[in-house]
């Protein structure tokens, strides 16, 4: 799941394309890039068992293929925004498309799992470069009114539908080879690059004093996430008391301390500490992280369980998961109307309930489940939770905040979503692998209980929110999944 892209965190204004045809050509590039970014998570999810079989990996190791993208995205998101501010939106966006295509090509042909993971981190960084710019370019390029609203709607639908499209694409391609799934974004990214050369308007650095890149802050926070993922993944094979596990935990603690020191003492940090976030922003970040984490944790269990345990094909697995992603894609255009009618607080509370119920239902999964009665209800409940609350969480994260702190609030919110996309799949894969030694679906209950617990965090956060939210509620500019 990706978060909404907030204009406040975007690049400096640039010259708008003059004609309507040029503006809609620009939208084709931006929405197309949003689509392939959203494809990355779901396509990789379905391909995980095939990657594990090809490289002879356990589930807790194979999950790196999925979480590495989130590490690059979440760990380097603030750095990506800084690069855009220094070098301009056009240059950063075009280089990100080239980098994405190159990393896809290498990932599809490499015989090294370590290089595959490195390519996934690079692709996450490329998404971090484009994330702060896409919606901001639309806002700067389309005049306020019906054209801008229509453009944002298109952008939203492509983002929300990308996860669904990735499931189907990967289900088809992974049946041949997971490598085709890894390679498939490359030609699309190259085509978007060629179109972008003509369509993306010229733009310069952000106005004001010359900014610093802050490589120390970017590298320390990214390496800290790597150490945290390594600690979790190592538990399944080595046990909680192994020196490798605690060495990774120590590495995380040291690197996190370095990040705090660099950001607190730096002249131009990526994020100013302490964060000036409102209570509504913190609740939104916790709620969105819980929603995304429980969703990805459940899907990683389902993917391995049915492809390796039940012998399902990648396409059958993708179709089984599909009902969890379709509701958001279908209702994306109506999210603003839903928020206007019910308000963010009610939608977030309503949306936090179905995923928890769906995960609880999954605990009773029989050894040989019938899809319609044992799996489909869970997928529909999870999908309902996203459809109800995801856009509301995006909106509440920055609603009513002053422009001076809106960028920091958006960064906090987006980081929470991506950190959840690292931790939850890693923990779920580790518990799934540990449960395999017990045999049968009942042995997988610890992993499912983890998903229930993650979802319950969001439910408690939603139910304990105050009745009145500060500040006006604005219609969301866009929502999409990763």
C-alpha positions as CSV (number, residue, x, y, z in Angstrom):
1,X,0.0,0.0,0.0
2,X,1.2,3.4,-0.8
3,X,0.1,6.5,0.8
4,X,-1.5,9.6,-0.8
5,X,0.9,12.1,-2.2
6,X,0.6,15.4,-0.5
7,X,1.4,18.5,-2.6
8,X,2.9,20.2,0.4
9,X,5.8,17.8,0.3
10,X,6.3,18.1,-3.4
11,X,8.7,20.0,-5.7
12,X,8.8,23.7,-6.5
13,X,6.2,25.0,-8.9
14,X,7.1,24.7,-12.6
15,X,5.7,26.0,-15.9
16,X,2.4,24.3,-16.7
17,X,1.9,22.5,-20.0
18,X,0.1,25.0,-22.3
19,X,-2.5,23.0,-24.2
20,X,-5.1,20.5,-22.8
21,X,-3.5,17.8,-24.9
22,X,-0.1,18.4,-23.3
23,X,-1.6,18.3,-19.9
24,X,-3.4,15.0,-20.5
25,X,-0.3,13.6,-22.0
26,X,1.5,14.5,-18.8
27,X,-1.2,12.8,-16.8
28,X,-0.6,9.6,-18.9
29,X,3.0,9.5,-17.7
30,X,2.3,10.3,-14.1
31,X,-0.7,7.9,-13.8
32,X,1.3,5.2,-15.7
33,X,4.2,5.5,-13.2
34,X,1.8,5.3,-10.3
35,X,0.4,2.1,-11.8
36,X,3.7,0.3,-12.1
37,X,4.8,1.4,-8.6
38,X,1.5,-0.1,-7.2
39,X,2.1,-3.2,-9.3
40,X,5.4,-3.9,-7.5
41,X,4.0,-5.0,-4.2
42,X,1.2,-7.3,-5.3
43,X,3.2,-8.8,-8.2
44,X,6.1,-9.7,-5.9
45,X,3.7,-11.1,-3.3
46,X,2.4,-13.8,-5.7
47,X,5.9,-14.6,-7.0
48,X,7.4,-15.2,-3.5
49,X,7.0,-19.0,-3.4
50,X,8.5,-19.3,-6.9
51,X,11.5,-17.1,-5.8
52,X,11.9,-19.2,-2.7
53,X,11.9,-22.4,-4.7
54,X,14.4,-21.1,-7.3
55,X,16.9,-19.9,-4.8
56,X,16.2,-22.6,-2.2
57,X,15.0,-20.2,0.5
58,X,12.8,-20.4,3.5
59,X,9.8,-18.2,3.7
60,X,11.5,-15.9,6.3
61,X,14.4,-15.3,3.9
62,X,12.2,-15.1,0.7
63,X,10.2,-12.3,2.3
64,X,13.2,-9.9,1.7
65,X,12.1,-9.8,-1.9
66,X,8.9,-8.0,-0.8
67,X,10.2,-6.0,2.2
68,X,13.3,-4.7,0.4
69,X,11.1,-2.5,-1.8
70,X,9.4,-1.0,1.3
71,X,12.9,-0.5,2.9
72,X,14.0,1.5,-0.1
73,X,10.7,3.4,-0.3
74,X,10.2,4.2,3.4
75,X,13.9,4.6,4.4
76,X,14.7,6.9,1.5
77,X,11.4,8.7,1.1
78,X,12.6,11.9,2.8
79,X,15.8,11.7,1.0
80,X,13.9,11.4,-2.3
81,X,12.0,14.6,-1.5
82,X,15.3,16.4,-0.8
83,X,16.8,15.2,-4.1
84,X,13.7,16.6,-5.9
85,X,14.1,19.9,-4.0
86,X,17.7,20.2,-5.0
87,X,17.7,19.0,-8.6
88,X,14.2,19.7,-9.7
89,X,11.2,17.5,-10.4
90,X,11.8,16.8,-14.1
91,X,15.3,15.6,-13.7
92,X,14.6,13.4,-10.6
93,X,11.5,11.9,-12.1
94,X,13.1,11.0,-15.4
95,X,16.2,9.5,-13.7
96,X,13.9,7.5,-11.4
97,X,12.1,6.0,-14.4
98,X,15.4,5.0,-15.9
99,X,16.6,3.6,-12.6
100,X,13.4,1.6,-12.2
101,X,13.7,0.1,-15.6
102,X,17.4,-0.8,-15.1
103,X,16.7,-2.4,-11.7
104,X,13.8,-4.4,-13.2
105,X,16.0,-5.8,-15.9
106,X,18.8,-6.8,-13.5
107,X,16.3,-8.3,-11.1
108,X,14.8,-10.5,-13.8
109,X,18.1,-12.0,-15.0
110,X,20.3,-12.2,-11.9
111,X,21.3,-15.5,-10.4
112,X,22.2,-13.8,-7.1
113,X,19.5,-13.4,-4.4
114,X,21.6,-10.6,-2.8
115,X,21.6,-8.7,-6.1
116,X,17.9,-9.3,-6.5
117,X,17.3,-7.7,-3.0
118,X,19.6,-4.8,-3.9
119,X,17.5,-4.2,-7.1
120,X,14.3,-4.2,-5.0
121,X,15.8,-1.5,-2.7
122,X,16.8,0.6,-5.7
123,X,13.3,0.3,-7.1
124,X,11.9,1.4,-3.8
125,X,14.2,4.4,-3.9
126,X,13.0,5.3,-7.4
127,X,9.4,5.2,-6.0
128,X,10.6,7.5,-3.2
129,X,11.9,9.9,-5.8
130,X,8.6,10.1,-7.7
131,X,6.3,9.9,-4.7
132,X,6.8,13.5,-3.5
133,X,6.3,14.8,-7.1
134,X,3.5,13.1,-9.0
135,X,0.5,14.7,-7.4
136,X,2.3,18.0,-6.9
137,X,3.0,18.1,-10.7
138,X,-0.7,17.6,-11.4
139,X,-1.7,20.3,-9.0
140,X,0.8,22.7,-10.6
141,X,-0.1,21.7,-14.2
142,X,-3.9,21.5,-14.2
143,X,-5.9,24.7,-13.5
144,X,-8.1,24.5,-10.4
145,X,-11.6,23.3,-11.1
146,X,-13.1,20.4,-13.1
147,X,-9.9,19.6,-15.0
148,X,-7.8,19.3,-11.9
149,X,-10.4,17.2,-10.1
150,X,-10.7,14.9,-13.2
151,X,-7.0,14.5,-13.4
152,X,-6.7,13.6,-9.7
153,X,-9.5,11.1,-10.1
154,X,-7.6,9.4,-12.9
155,X,-4.4,9.4,-10.9
156,X,-6.3,7.9,-7.9
157,X,-7.9,5.1,-9.9
158,X,-4.6,4.1,-11.5
159,X,-2.9,4.0,-8.1
160,X,-5.8,2.1,-6.4
161,X,-6.1,-0.3,-9.3
162,X,-2.4,-1.1,-9.6
163,X,-2.5,-3.6,-6.7
164,X,-5.3,-5.5,-8.4
165,X,-3.6,-5.4,-11.8
166,X,-0.3,-6.6,-10.2
167,X,-2.1,-9.7,-8.8
168,X,-3.4,-10.7,-12.2
169,X,-0.2,-9.9,-14.1
170,X,2.0,-11.8,-11.6
171,X,-0.5,-14.7,-11.6
172,X,-0.1,-15.1,-15.3
173,X,3.6,-14.4,-15.6
174,X,4.8,-16.4,-12.6
175,X,3.1,-19.5,-14.0
176,X,5.9,-19.2,-16.7
177,X,8.6,-17.8,-14.5
178,X,8.9,-15.3,-11.7
179,X,11.6,-13.7,-13.7
180,X,9.1,-12.4,-16.2
181,X,7.2,-10.9,-13.3
182,X,10.4,-9.0,-12.3
183,X,11.2,-8.0,-15.9
184,X,7.7,-6.8,-16.9
185,X,7.9,-3.3,-15.5
186,X,11.0,-2.5,-17.5
187,X,9.5,-1.8,-20.9
188,X,6.7,0.2,-19.3
189,X,9.1,2.4,-17.4
190,X,11.2,2.9,-20.5
191,X,8.2,3.9,-22.5
192,X,7.1,6.3,-19.8
193,X,10.6,7.8,-19.8
194,X,10.4,8.5,-23.5
195,X,7.0,10.1,-23.1
196,X,8.2,12.0,-20.1
197,X,11.0,13.6,-22.1
198,X,8.3,15.4,-24.1
199,X,5.6,15.7,-21.5
200,X,7.1,16.6,-18.1
201,X,7.5,20.3,-17.9
202,X,10.8,21.9,-17.0
203,X,11.3,22.7,-13.4
204,X,14.2,24.0,-11.3
205,X,15.3,23.5,-7.7
206,X,13.0,24.6,-4.9
207,X,13.2,28.3,-4.1
208,X,15.2,29.5,-1.1
209,X,18.7,28.6,0.2
210,X,20.7,25.8,-1.3
211,X,19.7,22.5,0.5
212,X,22.0,19.7,1.7
213,X,21.4,16.1,0.6
214,X,21.9,14.7,4.2
215,X,23.3,11.4,3.1
216,X,24.2,10.4,6.6
217,X,20.6,10.7,7.7
218,X,19.3,8.8,4.7
219,X,21.8,5.9,4.9
220,X,21.5,5.5,8.7
221,X,17.7,5.2,8.7
222,X,17.7,2.8,5.8
223,X,20.4,0.6,7.3
224,X,18.5,0.6,10.6
225,X,15.5,-0.8,8.8
226,X,17.7,-3.5,7.1
227,X,19.0,-4.5,10.5
228,X,15.5,-4.7,12.0
229,X,14.3,-6.9,9.1
230,X,17.5,-9.1,9.5
231,X,16.8,-9.6,13.2
232,X,13.2,-10.7,12.5
233,X,14.1,-13.0,9.6
234,X,17.0,-14.6,11.5
235,X,14.7,-15.6,14.4
236,X,13.0,-18.3,12.4
237,X,16.2,-20.2,11.6
238,X,18.4,-19.4,14.5
239,X,16.1,-18.7,17.5
240,X,15.5,-15.6,19.5
241,X,18.6,-15.9,21.6
242,X,21.1,-16.4,18.7
243,X,24.0,-13.9,18.5
244,X,23.1,-13.1,14.9
245,X,19.7,-11.9,16.0
246,X,20.9,-9.8,18.8
247,X,23.8,-8.5,16.7
248,X,21.2,-7.2,14.2
249,X,19.1,-5.7,17.0
250,X,22.2,-3.9,18.3
251,X,23.0,-2.7,14.8
252,X,19.4,-1.3,14.6
253,X,19.8,0.5,17.9
254,X,23.1,2.1,17.0
255,X,22.0,3.2,13.5
256,X,18.7,4.5,14.9
257,X,20.7,6.5,17.5
258,X,23.0,7.8,14.7
259,X,19.9,8.9,12.7
260,X,18.5,10.8,15.7
261,X,21.8,12.5,16.4
262,X,22.3,13.5,12.7
263,X,18.8,14.9,12.4
264,X,18.8,16.6,15.7
265,X,22.2,18.3,15.3
266,X,22.2,18.8,11.5
267,X,22.0,22.3,9.9
268,X,19.5,21.0,7.3
269,X,18.1,17.7,8.4
270,X,15.7,15.5,6.5
271,X,13.2,15.7,9.3
272,X,13.3,18.2,12.2
273,X,13.3,16.5,15.6
274,X,11.2,16.5,17.7
275,X,8.4,16.0,15.1
276,X,5.6,18.6,15.4
277,X,2.8,16.2,14.6
278,X,-0.8,16.6,15.8
279,X,-2.7,13.8,17.7
280,X,-4.8,13.3,14.6
281,X,-1.7,12.7,12.4
282,X,-0.3,10.2,14.9
283,X,-3.6,8.3,15.1
284,X,-3.7,8.3,11.3
285,X,-0.2,7.0,11.0
286,X,-0.8,4.2,13.5
287,X,-4.1,3.3,11.9
288,X,-2.7,3.2,8.4
289,X,0.3,1.3,9.5
290,X,-1.9,-1.2,11.2
291,X,-4.2,-1.5,8.2
292,X,-1.3,-2.0,5.8
293,X,0.6,-4.3,8.1
294,X,-2.2,-6.6,8.9
295,X,-3.2,-6.8,5.2
296,X,0.3,-7.6,3.9
297,X,1.0,-10.0,6.8
298,X,-2.2,-12.0,6.0
299,X,-1.5,-12.1,2.3
300,X,2.0,-13.4,2.8
301,X,0.6,-16.3,4.9
302,X,-2.1,-17.0,2.3
303,X,0.4,-16.9,-0.6
304,X,2.8,-19.5,0.9
305,X,0.1,-21.6,2.4
306,X,-1.8,-22.2,-0.8
307,X,1.0,-22.3,-3.3
308,X,3.4,-24.5,-1.2
309,X,0.9,-26.2,1.1
310,X,-2.1,-26.7,-1.1
311,X,-0.4,-26.8,-4.5
312,X,-2.4,-23.9,-6.0
313,X,-1.0,-22.2,-9.1
314,X,0.2,-18.6,-8.9
315,X,-2.9,-17.5,-11.0
316,X,-5.3,-19.3,-8.7
317,X,-3.7,-17.7,-5.7
318,X,-3.9,-14.3,-7.3
319,X,-7.6,-14.8,-8.1
320,X,-8.2,-15.9,-4.5
321,X,-6.6,-12.8,-3.1
322,X,-8.3,-10.5,-5.7
323,X,-11.5,-9.8,-3.6
324,X,-9.3,-8.1,-1.0
325,X,-8.1,-5.5,-3.4
326,X,-11.0,-4.9,-5.8
327,X,-13.3,-2.8,-3.4
328,X,-10.7,0.0,-3.0
329,X,-10.1,0.2,-6.7
330,X,-13.9,0.3,-7.4
331,X,-14.7,2.9,-4.7
332,X,-11.6,5.1,-5.1
333,X,-13.5,7.7,-7.1
334,X,-16.2,7.9,-4.5
335,X,-13.9,8.4,-1.5
336,X,-14.4,12.1,-1.4
337,X,-18.2,11.8,-1.3
338,X,-18.0,9.2,1.5
339,X,-15.8,11.4,3.6
340,X,-18.1,14.4,3.0
341,X,-21.1,12.4,4.1
342,X,-19.7,10.3,7.1
343,X,-16.5,12.2,8.2
344,X,-13.1,10.7,8.6
345,X,-13.5,9.5,12.2
346,X,-16.5,7.3,11.5
347,X,-15.1,5.8,8.3
348,X,-11.8,5.0,10.0
349,X,-13.7,3.3,12.9
350,X,-16.0,1.4,10.5
351,X,-13.0,0.3,8.3
352,X,-10.9,-1.0,11.3
353,X,-13.5,-3.6,12.2
354,X,-13.8,-5.9,9.1
355,X,-10.1,-6.8,8.7
356,X,-9.9,-7.9,12.3
357,X,-13.0,-10.0,11.9
358,X,-11.7,-11.4,8.6
359,X,-8.4,-12.5,10.3
360,X,-10.3,-14.1,13.2
361,X,-12.4,-16.1,10.7
362,X,-9.2,-17.3,9.1
363,X,-8.1,-18.9,12.4
364,X,-10.8,-21.6,11.8
365,X,-9.5,-22.4,8.3
366,X,-9.8,-26.2,7.8
367,X,-7.0,-28.4,6.5
368,X,-8.6,-28.6,3.1
369,X,-10.6,-25.4,2.8
370,X,-13.5,-24.7,0.4
371,X,-12.7,-21.2,-1.1
372,X,-16.2,-19.8,-1.1
373,X,-16.9,-20.6,2.6
374,X,-13.4,-20.5,4.2
375,X,-11.3,-18.0,2.3
376,X,-13.6,-15.6,0.4
377,X,-15.3,-14.2,3.5
378,X,-11.9,-13.2,4.9
379,X,-10.8,-11.5,1.6
380,X,-14.1,-9.6,1.3
381,X,-13.8,-8.3,4.9
382,X,-10.2,-7.2,4.4
383,X,-11.2,-5.4,1.2
384,X,-14.1,-3.7,2.9
385,X,-11.8,-2.3,5.5
386,X,-9.6,-0.7,2.9
387,X,-12.5,0.7,0.9
388,X,-14.0,2.3,4.0
389,X,-11.0,3.8,5.8
390,X,-7.9,4.2,3.6
391,X,-8.8,7.5,2.0
392,X,-10.1,8.7,5.3
393,X,-6.8,7.9,7.0
394,X,-4.9,9.8,4.2
395,X,-7.2,12.8,4.6
396,X,-7.1,12.9,8.4
397,X,-3.3,12.7,8.4
398,X,-2.9,16.4,7.3
399,X,-6.3,17.9,7.6
400,X,-6.4,21.2,9.4
401,X,-2.6,21.5,9.7
402,X,-0.7,24.7,8.8
403,X,1.3,24.5,5.5
404,X,4.6,24.9,7.5
405,X,4.2,21.5,9.2
406,X,2.0,19.7,6.6
407,X,5.0,18.2,4.9
408,X,6.5,16.8,8.1
409,X,3.1,15.3,9.0
410,X,2.8,13.7,5.5
411,X,6.3,12.3,5.9
412,X,5.5,10.8,9.3
413,X,2.3,9.2,7.9
414,X,4.0,7.8,4.8
415,X,6.9,6.4,6.9
416,X,4.6,4.6,9.2
417,X,2.9,2.9,6.3
418,X,6.2,1.7,4.8
419,X,7.7,0.6,8.1
420,X,4.6,-1.5,8.7
421,X,5.2,-3.0,5.2
422,X,8.7,-4.0,6.4
423,X,7.9,-5.4,9.8
424,X,4.5,-7.2,9.4
425,X,5.5,-9.4,6.4
426,X,8.9,-10.2,8.1
427,X,7.2,-11.2,11.3
428,X,4.4,-13.1,9.5
429,X,6.9,-15.1,7.4
430,X,9.0,-15.9,10.5
431,X,6.0,-17.2,12.4
432,X,4.7,-19.1,9.3
433,X,8.0,-20.8,8.9
434,X,8.1,-21.7,12.6
435,X,4.6,-23.1,12.3
436,X,5.5,-25.4,9.5
437,X,7.2,-27.8,11.9
438,X,3.9,-28.4,13.7
439,X,2.1,-29.6,10.5
440,X,-1.4,-28.7,9.4
441,X,-3.2,-25.4,9.3
442,X,-3.5,-25.2,13.1
443,X,0.2,-24.7,13.3
444,X,-0.1,-21.5,11.4
445,X,-2.3,-19.9,14.0
446,X,0.5,-17.9,15.7
447,X,1.1,-16.1,12.4
448,X,-2.6,-15.4,11.9
449,X,-2.8,-14.2,15.6
450,X,0.0,-11.8,14.8
451,X,-2.2,-10.4,12.0
452,X,-5.2,-10.1,14.3
453,X,-3.0,-8.3,16.8
454,X,-1.7,-5.8,14.3
455,X,-5.2,-5.1,13.1
456,X,-6.4,-4.7,16.7
457,X,-4.0,-1.8,17.2
458,X,-5.7,0.1,14.5
459,X,-9.1,-0.8,15.8
460,X,-8.3,0.4,19.3
461,X,-6.8,3.6,17.9
462,X,-9.9,4.3,15.9
463,X,-12.4,3.6,18.7
464,X,-10.5,5.7,21.2
465,X,-10.3,8.8,19.0
466,X,-12.1,11.9,20.3
467,X,-15.5,12.6,18.9
468,X,-14.4,15.9,17.3
469,X,-11.5,16.2,15.0
470,X,-9.6,19.5,14.9
471,X,-9.6,21.6,11.7
472,X,-11.5,21.2,8.5
473,X,-11.7,17.9,6.6
474,X,-10.6,18.2,3.0
475,X,-11.4,15.9,0.2
476,X,-8.4,13.5,-0.4
477,X,-6.3,14.4,-3.3
478,X,-5.6,10.7,-4.1
479,X,-5.2,7.3,-2.5
480,X,-3.3,4.3,-3.7
481,X,-2.0,1.0,-2.4
482,X,1.4,-0.7,-1.9
